[in-house]
Amino acid sequence: MNQGSIRRWHRRTGILLAPFLLLQTVSGLVLTYGVFSQITAALSENAPAAVKTTWNVMMAKMHYGPGLIGWIYHSLIGLGLVWLIISGVWIWVDFQRKAKQAKSQQ
């Protein structure tokens, strides 16, 4: 794979994953802080009505994902992040190598 195609796929993957990563981040933050941190209680069968609100349950399902679809969704996001990390490091290393070569030729 040449540098141009790696950059192209890196950019496309980042643009494609951005809204999903934002959704995961925001729902994770909402679930972590305040009244929303009671997510385990909200999902249990005997949860009090004050905790088992539609909002809490909706945020938990959005963040954790239901069943096979959730598993696929989270797997794709994870694999996409791994690709972004590897390709980003690859691009950076190649850039550093070319900068070093250009500096040594001067």
Steps between C-alpha positions, in 0.01 A plus 500: 500500500643838409493809719216666306261207536583459871421867559180473297375197695610655829298814422193307379502275806531799733211682333283188506572417866477856636122514559495153660796581724329824600182308585695250710691776677197714581288207615791372712546840663128532568493154656806572713396825668208610715175310529594305190778319686234269644487306174542156653204563724297640212541181299411261782150356528428632849632853443307786660292712263719807564804318364333293229410794282465483126801732468732277706393183321524667157852631570613158624365322195651762271840470667522125555298388198249217485607144417673403178451838336667671796785250490556563128472878550755505781732261313499724192567809708786321679653370179463843342686657792777243472531579128512875572775451756711271281459706184559825692827367642595368155437843343694675777799263477512538122483879534783497756711274277453730198577811709819338630605404144434851373697651788797270441509586126540870571 
